Amino acid sequence: MNRHLADKLLDSQTQRIRETVDRFDATLRHAEGSVQRYAALLSSNRDPIPAPAERFEQLLRRDPDGSWLASPSVV
């Protein structure tokens, strides 16, 4: 009798753990899909970021006297 009850308890606990793992697996798959969709949004429909030197040259220009001035497009 004790062996039968122990087997039943073990089966019950094994089933609970299996259900918990299955729920966790489903949640993880959902999260992975969300991350992939977010990554796709980030990589699409975005203007390329100019290289730092290009961005610097867009914002500033060298004056004939050697100083750096804001480009007319910025001012």
N, C-alpha and C positions, 0 to 999 in steps of 0.2 A: 504493500500500500504506500509506504513512504517513497519508494522508488517511483511509483506511478505519479504521485503528487509532485515530486522533484522534477520529473520529466515534463509534466504539464506546465510547471512554473518556468522551466527553462524554455519551453516552446513559446510561452506567452511573452517572456522577456525578449526572446529572439525576434518575434514578430514586431514588438514595439520598437526595437532598435532598427529593424529593417524599414518600418514605416517612417521613422525619424530620418534615416539616411535618404530614403526616397524623396521626402519633402525637401531636405537640404539640397539634394541633387537638382531638383526642379527649380529651387530658388537660385542656385548657382547658374544653371543654364539660362534662366531669365536675366540674371545680372550680366552674364557674358554677352547676351544679345543686346542689352542696353548699352554696354560699353562699346560694342561694335557699331551700333547706330550713332552714338555720340562721336566716336572717332571719325565716322564718315561725314558727319556734319561739320566737324572741325576742319577736315581736309578738303571739303568742297565749298564752292561759292565764297572763297576768300581771296582777297588781293594778295599777291605775293609780297612778303615783307622784304623791302630793299635791304641790301647789304649795308652795314653801318657806314661805310665810306660814302655810298651813294646817298644815304639819308642825310649825312653830314653836309654833303655838297648841295642837297636840296634846300637845307635850312640856312646855310652860311656860304659866304663867298669871300675870297681874298681881295682886299683893297690894294691898289697900287702901292700904298705906303707900307704894306705888309700886315696890316691888322685884319682881323676877321669881322665881317659885318653880316647882319641878317640879310638874306636875299630879299629882293623886292617882293617876291611872291608871298613871303611870310609876314611882311610888315603891312 
